[in-house]
Amino acid sequence: MKVAIYGQTYQDNAIEYVIELLDELKKESAEVFIEEEFYLLYQKSADALTFPVFNTKEGLDSSFDMFVSFGGDGTILRATTFVKDLGIPIVGVNTGRLGFLSTFKKEDVRKVVQEFVHGAYTVVERSLVQIHANALETEFGDLNFALNEITVSRKDTTSMITVETHLNDEYLTSYWADGLIISTPTGSTGYSLSCGGPVIVPTAKSLVLTPIAPHNLNARPLVISDDTKIRLRVSGREENHLVSLDSRIASLENGQEITITKAPFTVKMIEYTSESFLKTLRNKLLWGEDKRN
């Protein structure tokens, strides 16, 4: 096995579980790499051993069998900026709170290796969205993609913005709102859900347009095919608005055309038999919670 390990540098509580994982990987004679900043945190532990490191530019390739993320869902989203289009399967160990993407409980971290070795998992390919706008090329570079969502929203104002929206070059509407979320099926349980969007199973070939606090009372979330080309143009009282790709944010001048499409690659997520998407819906979103059940 060849395994990459990543976590947020402020999560001291993750290290003891990293050590447990490393102990289990040692039993399988695995080759282990640790993200260079997280490695500095790991080195402070009493059991610290020497491991090769990686970063966003080097150290990873398609030969890795697994990428283990320690943290919450935000850590998983950052993990995609390391994996990019390499096709390395990602699994999340939840040391945060809800953990809808990071489904594995930290107390069961050894099972990450044990169940992988026994083949008790499937690999689910998650689609991403990517953005094209001339003024954003220097901001995002080759990280112009998002696993959860791309969002346009107001900046430096309490006034709403207007988001002129075209689908496959046909005019849809102009949303008067605080912003607009373009969500993948993976992101449907995130920001989009908080704004009234639907839950979509990860394998669906769809995207969701969810307005944020729309002033058009008849504006509702819209599910579209994921091969749709989306064009947006924002106007408002301020000169700029915000564009966010998951947790990465940039400022863009109003009136600039933004094109959003499905990314040409997918991110592979390891879904263990013991931690399925439907089980996560029931356990973490209390799906259909009812005394009669």
Buried (B, 14 or more C-beta within 10 A) or exposed (E): BBBBBBBBEEBEEBBEBBBBBBEBBEEEEBBBBBBBEBBEBBEEEEEBEEBEBBEBEEBBEEEBBBBBBBBBBBBBBBBBBBBBBBBBBBBBBBBBEBBBBBBBBBEBBBBBBBBBEEEEBEEBEBBBBBBBBEBBEEBBEEBBBBBBBBBBBBBEEEEBBBBBBBBEEEEBBBBBBBBBBBBBBBBBBBBBBEBEBBBBEBEBEBBBBBBBEBEEEEBEBBBBEBEBEBBBBBEBEBEBBBBBBBEBEBBBEBEBBBEBBBBEBBBBBBBBEEBBBEBBBEEBBEEEEEEEE
